[in-house]
Structures are given as structure tokens and as C-alpha cells.
Amino acid sequence: MAIVGEDAVHRVEGLPGEAGPVGLTLALGRLRRLGVTGWRVALPAPGHPLGLSGPPDFNARALEAEEAVVGFGAPYGLVPEVSEAGPAGDVHVEVVWRCLAVREAPPADVPSLGEAERELAEALRDATAVLTRLDVAASGPAVEVAREAYRARSEVGREVLAPGYPPRAVRVLELAQRIGLLVDLAHDHGHGGAVSASEMAARGEALRPVERVARRAQVAAYNAYVEERERDREAPRRRASRGTRRGGAGGAGGGAAAGGAGGAAGAGRRLQRVRGGTGAGPKRETPGPRGDRPGGGGVRRRVSR
């Protein structure tokens, strides 16, 4: 895990077995020993608990911060609290991560990568059509400067995700961040070309679903590595379960065949053509073990803004 940004200090409070705050590296190591093998990102907003699984105390803190990470493999989560410290002219940012219990359940409203990619394309197309029709898209020198700054950052070849993520996750995240930037620009620079209250309302209505879809896509991309590991871990279990069901059905069919053949033999009809009356079901398949990939760290969204 790497911190990319200008945060000076990161500490973790509430860690099991610790009376006070500890450094981030020590905390992550301790949580790994407690069973956490990966992290899921949550980016909730009022009315949209995206990526959260409870309980209410954790959800409330995450909603206030608008971000959190939820442990995979053990019921722990971290919520950041950001503050500034230091004298005037030498102010630095400090981050305290609150370690809290979480509910081990599927995260709320997180799409698959395929769903996220499709939703992004549809939302961007619909919003562009609405804003173009209303002629109220974001414009002006400040917007152009911000767009150029984003293009410059993108051309540097920055690594948006750690090695090991599927290429589709990188593609989805890059598109979601680009769309998120455009939404932020639209909100940060007034109402674009909107001059009437109805135009302003229509512009806001067009942008709202785009922002929601962009957040969902970012969470899907950040969590893709953990979700892939979970699928790999569950796959042998599902195949074994299917094999057991097939084997049971085959055994039942074989028993029925044996009973029918035996009845025919007992009746004394075509005895010379009955070959023992032993039906055999399909062979039961036993899958070989599949190893999990090496564990990977979570992604913290705050530093990627």
C-alpha cells in the first residue's frame, strides 16, 4: 500500500489490542494477522450507502466521511478523519483512521465491471444529450484550464491501480475518474450556461445520475481484485457441489434401472437378455484445487482525488 498525496501523518485508532493510535503500517500488519486479506472501497453519499454492509455506527461514520474501506476476510473496517495541523504557513494534513467492527455481508449496490462500464457509457451519452439540448454545459476559461490539467496528468502515465488488477478495471476507473472530473467541474463553476431556474434544475437533474454512476464504477474498479479472489476461492466449492448433485442423480437413476431389470428377471421374461440388472450413474467429478492469488492491499480513494 502506498500513500500518494500530501498527507503528512496517517494513524489508526481503535485497533484491537492497542490502547492508543498506531502507525498505518503497523495497523495493517496487525489487521492482516487478525484475518484481513484485502480491502473493499466504499464511497457512500446521502441516500446511497455504496459499498457499505453495516452496522449502523460504521455506516454513519462512513457517510459523514463519504468514504471508507471494509476488510475482506475479517469483520473490520476503517473510516478516515482528516484534519489540518501546524502553524500558519506550515500547515500539514493528518489522517486518523477509525477501526470499527463491520458486518460480514455483500457490500451495497456495487456493480460488476461489465455493468459499470455499460452504465458509464449510457449515463454519459444521456447527460451529454440533455446538456447539449439545453445548451447549459460547463464552459469558460476556468473549466478549460482544469480540463487541460487533467489531460496533462493522464499523459504522464500515472498508475491508477496497483499491479494485478484486470485490464478492464483500469479502463473502467480511468473513464469513471474522467467523468467524475467533468461533473465536479460542472458543479464547481456555477450553472454553466443556465440562466433560468428551470434550466438550472434540468442541468442538476442531468448531472445527478452521472455522478452516481461514476461513483459506482470507481468502487467496482477498486474492488475488482478482491472480488476476483473471492470468485477464485468459491469456484472449487461450487464445482464440488454441482458434482455431488450430479453424482446423486446418477446413483438414483442407476438404482431405478437395477430395480426394473431385477423385476423383469423375477417375472421370468427374456432372462437370457438381462445382464445382471445393474445400472450405473454418471461418474462423479472431483475438481482439483485452485490456488488463490497472492493477497493485495486495498485502495484509498481520498488520496486519488
C-alpha positions as a Markdown table, in Angstrom:
| # | Residue | x | y | z |
|---|---|---|---|---|
| 1 | Met | 0.0 | 0.0 | 0.0 |
| 2 | Ala | 1.3 | 3.4 | -0.9 |
| 3 | Ile | 0.2 | 6.9 | 0.1 |
| 4 | Val | 0.0 | 9.2 | -2.9 |
| 5 | Gly | -0.7 | 12.8 | -1.9 |
| 6 | Glu | 0.4 | 15.4 | 0.6 |
| 7 | Asp | -0.9 | 13.8 | 3.8 |
| 8 | Ala | 1.9 | 14.0 | 6.4 |
| 9 | Val | 0.7 | 11.6 | 9.0 |
| 10 | His | -1.5 | 8.5 | 9.0 |
| 11 | Arg | -2.5 | 6.8 | 12.2 |
| 12 | Val | -5.1 | 4.2 | 13.2 |
| 13 | Glu | -7.2 | 4.3 | 16.3 |
| 14 | Gly | -9.4 | 1.6 | 17.8 |
| 15 | Leu | -7.2 | -1.2 | 16.7 |
| 16 | Pro | -7.9 | -4.4 | 18.7 |
| 17 | Gly | -5.2 | -4.9 | 21.4 |
| 18 | Glu | -4.0 | -1.3 | 21.2 |
| 19 | Ala | -4.8 | 1.4 | 23.8 |
| 20 | Gly | -3.9 | 4.3 | 21.6 |
| 21 | Pro | -3.2 | 5.2 | 18.0 |
| 22 | Val | -0.6 | 3.4 | 16.0 |
| 23 | Gly | 1.1 | 3.9 | 12.6 |
| 24 | Leu | -0.7 | 2.8 | 9.5 |
| 25 | Thr | 1.9 | 0.2 | 8.5 |
| 26 | Leu | 1.8 | -1.5 | 11.9 |
| 27 | Ala | -2.0 | -1.4 | 11.9 |
| 28 | Leu | -2.3 | -3.0 | 8.5 |
| 29 | Gly | 0.0 | -5.8 | 9.6 |
| 30 | Arg | -1.9 | -6.4 | 12.8 |
| 31 | Leu | -5.2 | -6.5 | 10.9 |
| 32 | Arg | -3.7 | -9.0 | 8.4 |
| 33 | Arg | -2.8 | -11.2 | 11.4 |
| 34 | Leu | -6.4 | -10.9 | 12.5 |
| 35 | Gly | -7.6 | -12.3 | 9.2 |
| 36 | Val | -8.0 | -9.3 | 6.8 |
| 37 | Thr | -6.7 | -10.4 | 3.4 |
| 38 | Gly | -7.9 | -7.5 | 1.4 |
| 39 | Trp | -9.9 | -4.3 | 1.4 |
| 40 | Arg | -13.0 | -3.1 | -0.4 |
| 41 | Val | -13.6 | 0.6 | -1.0 |
| 42 | Ala | -16.9 | 2.3 | -0.1 |
| 43 | Leu | -17.9 | 5.7 | -1.4 |
| 44 | Pro | -21.2 | 6.4 | 0.2 |
| 45 | Ala | -23.3 | 9.5 | -0.2 |
| 46 | Pro | -26.5 | 10.7 | 1.5 |
| 47 | Gly | -29.3 | 8.3 | 0.4 |
| 48 | His | -26.8 | 6.0 | -1.3 |
| 49 | Pro | -24.7 | 3.6 | 1.0 |
| 50 | Leu | -22.5 | 2.5 | -1.8 |
| 51 | Gly | -20.1 | -0.3 | -0.7 |
| 52 | Leu | -21.3 | -0.4 | 2.9 |
| 53 | Ser | -22.5 | -3.5 | 4.7 |
| 54 | Gly | -23.3 | -2.2 | 8.3 |
| 55 | Pro | -23.6 | -2.0 | 11.2 |
| 56 | Pro | -25.3 | 1.5 | 11.6 |
| 57 | Asp | -22.5 | 3.0 | 13.6 |
| 58 | Phe | -19.9 | 2.2 | 10.9 |
| 59 | Asn | -22.3 | 3.3 | 8.1 |
| 60 | Ala | -23.0 | 6.7 | 9.8 |
| 61 | Arg | -19.3 | 7.5 | 10.2 |
| 62 | Ala | -18.6 | 6.4 | 6.6 |
| 63 | Leu | -21.4 | 8.5 | 5.3 |
| 64 | Glu | -20.1 | 11.5 | 7.2 |
| 65 | Ala | -16.6 | 11.0 | 5.7 |
| 66 | Glu | -18.1 | 10.0 | 2.3 |
| 67 | Glu | -15.5 | 7.1 | 2.1 |
| 68 | Ala | -14.3 | 4.1 | 4.0 |
| 69 | Val | -12.6 | 0.7 | 3.5 |
| 70 | Val | -14.1 | -2.6 | 4.5 |
| 71 | Gly | -12.0 | -5.6 | 5.4 |
| 72 | Phe | -12.3 | -8.8 | 3.4 |
| 73 | Gly | -11.7 | -12.0 | 5.4 |
| 74 | Ala | -12.3 | -10.5 | 8.9 |
| 75 | Pro | -15.0 | -8.0 | 10.2 |
| 76 | Tyr | -13.0 | -4.8 | 10.4 |
| 77 | Gly | -13.4 | -1.5 | 8.6 |
| 78 | Leu | -11.5 | 1.8 | 8.6 |
| 79 | Val | -13.0 | 5.3 | 8.3 |
| 80 | Pro | -10.7 | 8.3 | 7.7 |
| 81 | Glu | -11.0 | 11.6 | 9.7 |
| 82 | Val | -8.9 | 14.3 | 8.0 |
| 83 | Ser | -7.7 | 17.4 | 9.9 |
| 84 | Glu | -5.1 | 20.1 | 9.4 |
| 85 | Ala | -2.4 | 20.9 | 12.0 |
| 86 | Gly | 0.6 | 23.2 | 12.4 |
| 87 | Pro | 1.3 | 26.9 | 12.5 |
| 88 | Ala | 0.2 | 29.3 | 9.8 |
| 89 | Gly | 2.4 | 28.9 | 6.7 |
| 90 | Asp | 3.4 | 25.4 | 7.7 |
| 91 | Val | 0.0 | 23.6 | 7.8 |
| 92 | His | 0.0 | 19.8 | 7.1 |
| 93 | Val | -2.7 | 17.3 | 6.8 |
| 94 | Glu | -3.2 | 14.5 | 9.3 |
| 95 | Val | -5.4 | 11.4 | 8.7 |
| 96 | Val | -6.7 | 9.3 | 11.6 |
| 97 | Trp | -8.4 | 6.0 | 10.5 |
| 98 | Arg | -11.0 | 4.7 | 13.0 |
| 99 | Cys | -11.0 | 1.0 | 13.1 |
| 100 | Leu | -14.5 | -0.3 | 13.7 |
| 101 | Ala | -16.4 | -3.6 | 13.5 |
| 102 | Val | -18.3 | -4.2 | 10.3 |
| 103 | Arg | -20.9 | -6.7 | 9.3 |
| 104 | Glu | -19.7 | -9.5 | 7.0 |
| 105 | Ala | -22.2 | -9.2 | 4.2 |
| 106 | Pro | -22.1 | -8.3 | 0.5 |
| 107 | Pro | -21.4 | -4.5 | 0.0 |
| 108 | Ala | -24.4 | -2.4 | -1.0 |
| 109 | Asp | -25.1 | -1.5 | -4.7 |
| 110 | Val | -21.7 | -2.4 | -6.1 |
| 111 | Pro | -22.0 | -3.4 | -9.8 |
| 112 | Ser | -19.8 | -5.8 | -11.8 |
| 113 | Leu | -17.1 | -4.3 | -14.1 |
| 114 | Gly | -19.3 | -5.1 | -17.1 |
| 115 | Glu | -22.3 | -3.4 | -15.6 |
| 116 | Ala | -20.3 | -0.4 | -14.5 |
| 117 | Glu | -18.7 | 0.1 | -18.0 |
| 118 | Arg | -22.1 | -0.1 | -19.7 |
| 119 | Glu | -23.7 | 2.3 | -17.2 |
| 120 | Leu | -20.9 | 4.8 | -17.7 |
| 121 | Ala | -21.4 | 4.9 | -21.4 |
| 122 | Glu | -25.2 | 5.2 | -21.1 |
| 123 | Ala | -25.1 | 7.9 | -18.5 |
| 124 | Leu | -22.5 | 9.9 | -20.3 |
| 125 | Arg | -24.5 | 9.7 | -23.6 |
| 126 | Asp | -27.8 | 10.7 | -21.9 |
| 127 | Ala | -26.3 | 13.6 | -19.9 |
| 128 | Thr | -24.5 | 14.9 | -23.0 |
| 129 | Ala | -27.7 | 14.9 | -25.0 |
| 130 | Val | -29.6 | 16.7 | -22.3 |
| 131 | Leu | -26.9 | 19.3 | -21.6 |
| 132 | Thr | -26.4 | 19.9 | -25.3 |
| 133 | Arg | -30.1 | 20.4 | -25.9 |
| 134 | Leu | -30.4 | 22.8 | -23.0 |
| 135 | Asp | -27.0 | 24.5 | -24.0 |
| 136 | Val | -26.1 | 24.6 | -20.3 |
| 137 | Ala | -22.9 | 22.6 | -20.2 |
| 138 | Ala | -19.9 | 23.8 | -18.2 |
| 139 | Ser | -17.8 | 26.3 | -20.0 |
| 140 | Gly | -15.4 | 29.2 | -19.6 |
| 141 | Pro | -11.6 | 29.7 | -19.1 |
| 142 | Ala | -11.5 | 28.1 | -15.7 |
| 143 | Val | -13.1 | 24.9 | -17.0 |
| 144 | Glu | -10.7 | 24.7 | -19.9 |
| 145 | Val | -7.7 | 25.1 | -17.6 |
| 146 | Ala | -9.0 | 22.3 | -15.4 |
| 147 | Arg | -9.5 | 20.1 | -18.4 |
| 148 | Glu | -6.0 | 20.7 | -19.7 |
| 149 | Ala | -4.6 | 20.0 | -16.2 |
| 150 | Tyr | -6.4 | 16.6 | -16.2 |
| 151 | Arg | -5.2 | 15.7 | -19.7 |
| 152 | Ala | -1.6 | 16.6 | -18.6 |
| 153 | Arg | -1.8 | 14.3 | -15.6 |
| 154 | Ser | -3.3 | 11.5 | -17.7 |
| 155 | Glu | -0.4 | 11.7 | -20.2 |
| 156 | Val | 2.2 | 11.3 | -17.6 |
| 157 | Gly | 1.4 | 7.6 | -17.5 |
| 158 | Arg | 0.3 | 7.5 | -13.8 |
| 159 | Glu | -0.7 | 4.1 | -12.5 |
| 160 | Val | -4.3 | 4.3 | -11.5 |
| 161 | Leu | -4.4 | 0.8 | -9.9 |
| 162 | Ala | -1.8 | -1.5 | -8.4 |
| 163 | Pro | -0.3 | -4.4 | -10.5 |
| 164 | Gly | -2.5 | -7.5 | -10.6 |
| 165 | Tyr | -5.8 | -5.8 | -11.4 |
| 166 | Pro | -7.6 | -6.9 | -14.6 |
| 167 | Pro | -7.2 | -4.5 | -17.5 |
| 168 | Arg | -10.9 | -3.9 | -17.6 |
| 169 | Ala | -10.8 | -2.4 | -14.1 |
| 170 | Val | -8.1 | 0.1 | -15.2 |
| 171 | Arg | -10.2 | 1.1 | -18.2 |
| 172 | Val | -13.4 | 1.5 | -16.1 |
| 173 | Leu | -11.6 | 3.5 | -13.4 |
| 174 | Glu | -10.0 | 5.9 | -15.9 |
| 175 | Leu | -13.3 | 6.5 | -17.6 |
| 176 | Ala | -15.1 | 7.0 | -14.2 |
| 177 | Gln | -12.5 | 9.4 | -13.0 |
| 178 | Arg | -12.7 | 11.4 | -16.2 |
| 179 | Ile | -16.5 | 11.6 | -15.9 |
| 180 | Gly | -16.2 | 12.4 | -12.2 |
| 181 | Leu | -13.9 | 15.3 | -13.0 |
| 182 | Leu | -16.4 | 16.7 | -15.6 |
| 183 | Val | -19.2 | 16.5 | -13.0 |
| 184 | Asp | -17.0 | 18.3 | -10.4 |
| 185 | Leu | -16.2 | 21.0 | -13.0 |
| 186 | Ala | -19.8 | 21.4 | -13.7 |
| 187 | His | -20.7 | 21.8 | -10.1 |
| 188 | Asp | -17.7 | 24.0 | -9.1 |
| 189 | His | -18.1 | 26.6 | -11.9 |
| 190 | Gly | -21.7 | 27.7 | -11.3 |
| 191 | His | -24.5 | 26.7 | -13.5 |
| 192 | Gly | -22.7 | 26.7 | -16.9 |
| 193 | Gly | -24.9 | 28.4 | -19.5 |
| 194 | Ala | -28.1 | 28.0 | -17.5 |
| 195 | Val | -29.8 | 31.3 | -16.8 |
| 196 | Ser | -33.2 | 30.4 | -15.6 |
| 197 | Ala | -34.3 | 28.4 | -12.6 |
| 198 | Ser | -35.8 | 25.7 | -14.8 |
| 199 | Glu | -32.5 | 25.4 | -16.8 |
| 200 | Met | -30.5 | 25.1 | -13.6 |
| 201 | Ala | -32.8 | 22.4 | -12.3 |
| 202 | Ala | -32.7 | 20.5 | -15.5 |
| 203 | Arg | -28.9 | 20.7 | -15.5 |
| 204 | Gly | -28.7 | 19.4 | -12.0 |
| 205 | Glu | -31.1 | 16.5 | -12.8 |
| 206 | Ala | -28.9 | 15.6 | -15.8 |
| 207 | Leu | -25.7 | 15.5 | -13.8 |
| 208 | Arg | -27.0 | 13.7 | -10.7 |
| 209 | Pro | -27.3 | 10.2 | -12.2 |
| 210 | Val | -23.9 | 10.7 | -13.9 |
| 211 | Glu | -22.2 | 11.4 | -10.6 |
| 212 | Arg | -23.9 | 8.3 | -9.0 |
| 213 | Val | -22.8 | 6.0 | -11.9 |
| 214 | Ala | -19.3 | 7.4 | -11.8 |
| 215 | Arg | -19.0 | 6.6 | -8.1 |
| 216 | Arg | -20.4 | 3.1 | -8.6 |
| 217 | Ala | -17.9 | 2.4 | -11.4 |
| 218 | Gln | -15.0 | 3.6 | -9.2 |
| 219 | Val | -15.9 | 1.3 | -6.4 |
| 220 | Ala | -16.3 | -1.6 | -8.9 |
| 221 | Ala | -12.9 | -1.0 | -10.3 |
| 222 | Tyr | -11.1 | -0.5 | -6.9 |
| 223 | Asn | -12.8 | -3.7 | -5.6 |
| 224 | Ala | -12.2 | -5.8 | -8.7 |
| 225 | Tyr | -9.1 | -7.6 | -7.4 |
| 226 | Val | -10.8 | -8.7 | -4.1 |
| 227 | Glu | -13.9 | -9.8 | -6.0 |
| 228 | Glu | -11.8 | -11.8 | -8.4 |
| 229 | Arg | -10.0 | -13.5 | -5.5 |
| 230 | Glu | -13.3 | -14.3 | -3.9 |
| 231 | Arg | -14.7 | -15.9 | -7.1 |
| 232 | Asp | -11.5 | -18.0 | -7.4 |
| 233 | Arg | -11.9 | -19.2 | -3.8 |
| 234 | Glu | -15.6 | -20.1 | -4.2 |
| 235 | Ala | -15.2 | -21.8 | -7.6 |
| 236 | Pro | -13.9 | -25.2 | -6.4 |
| 237 | Arg | -16.7 | -25.3 | -3.8 |
| 238 | Arg | -19.4 | -24.6 | -6.3 |
| 239 | Arg | -18.0 | -27.2 | -8.7 |
| 240 | Ala | -17.8 | -29.8 | -6.0 |
| 241 | Ser | -21.4 | -29.0 | -5.1 |
| 242 | Arg | -22.5 | -29.5 | -8.7 |
| 243 | Gly | -20.6 | -32.7 | -8.9 |
| 244 | Thr | -22.2 | -34.0 | -5.8 |
| 245 | Arg | -25.7 | -33.3 | -7.2 |
| 246 | Arg | -24.9 | -34.9 | -10.5 |
| 247 | Gly | -23.5 | -38.0 | -8.7 |
| 248 | Gly | -26.6 | -38.3 | -6.5 |
| 249 | Ala | -28.9 | -38.1 | -9.5 |
| 250 | Gly | -26.8 | -40.7 | -11.4 |
| 251 | Gly | -27.0 | -43.0 | -8.4 |
| 252 | Ala | -30.7 | -42.7 | -8.2 |
| 253 | Gly | -31.1 | -43.4 | -11.9 |
| 254 | Gly | -28.8 | -46.5 | -11.6 |
| 255 | Gly | -30.9 | -47.8 | -8.7 |
| 256 | Ala | -34.1 | -47.4 | -10.7 |
| 257 | Ala | -32.6 | -49.2 | -13.6 |
| 258 | Ala | -31.4 | -52.1 | -11.4 |
| 259 | Gly | -34.8 | -52.4 | -9.8 |
| 260 | Gly | -36.5 | -52.5 | -13.2 |
| 261 | Ala | -34.1 | -55.2 | -14.6 |
| 262 | Gly | -34.5 | -57.3 | -11.5 |
| 263 | Gly | -38.3 | -57.2 | -11.7 |
| 264 | Ala | -38.1 | -58.3 | -15.3 |
| 265 | Ala | -35.8 | -61.2 | -14.3 |
| 266 | Gly | -38.2 | -62.2 | -11.5 |
| 267 | Ala | -41.1 | -62.4 | -13.9 |
| 268 | Gly | -39.1 | -64.9 | -16.0 |
| 269 | Arg | -39.3 | -62.9 | -19.3 |
| 270 | Arg | -36.3 | -62.6 | -21.6 |
| 271 | Leu | -34.0 | -64.0 | -18.9 |
| 272 | Gln | -31.2 | -64.6 | -21.3 |
| 273 | Arg | -31.1 | -60.9 | -22.3 |
| 274 | Val | -30.9 | -59.5 | -18.8 |
| 275 | Arg | -27.3 | -58.8 | -17.8 |
| 276 | Gly | -27.4 | -58.6 | -14.1 |
| 277 | Gly | -29.6 | -55.5 | -14.0 |
| 278 | Thr | -27.0 | -53.2 | -12.5 |
| 279 | Gly | -27.4 | -49.6 | -13.7 |
| 280 | Ala | -24.5 | -47.2 | -13.2 |
| 281 | Gly | -24.9 | -43.4 | -12.9 |
| 282 | Pro | -22.6 | -40.8 | -14.3 |
| 283 | Lys | -19.1 | -40.6 | -13.0 |
| 284 | Arg | -18.8 | -38.1 | -10.1 |
| 285 | Glu | -16.3 | -35.3 | -11.0 |
| 286 | Thr | -14.0 | -34.0 | -8.3 |
| 287 | Pro | -12.3 | -30.8 | -9.2 |
| 288 | Gly | -8.7 | -30.2 | -8.5 |
| 289 | Pro | -7.7 | -27.4 | -6.1 |
| 290 | Arg | -7.1 | -23.9 | -7.4 |
| 291 | Gly | -4.7 | -21.7 | -5.6 |
| 292 | Asp | -5.6 | -18.1 | -4.7 |
| 293 | Arg | -3.5 | -15.3 | -5.9 |
| 294 | Pro | -1.2 | -13.5 | -3.5 |
| 295 | Gly | -3.0 | -11.1 | -1.3 |
| 296 | Gly | -3.3 | -7.5 | -2.3 |
| 297 | Gly | -3.8 | -4.3 | -0.5 |
| 298 | Gly | -6.8 | -2.1 | -0.7 |
| 299 | Val | -7.0 | 1.3 | -2.4 |
| 300 | Arg | -7.7 | 4.5 | -0.6 |
| 301 | Arg | -9.7 | 6.9 | -2.7 |
| 302 | Arg | -9.1 | 10.0 | -0.7 |
| 303 | Val | -5.5 | 10.4 | -2.0 |
| 304 | Ser | -6.7 | 9.8 | -5.6 |
| 305 | Arg | -8.9 | 12.8 | -5.7 |
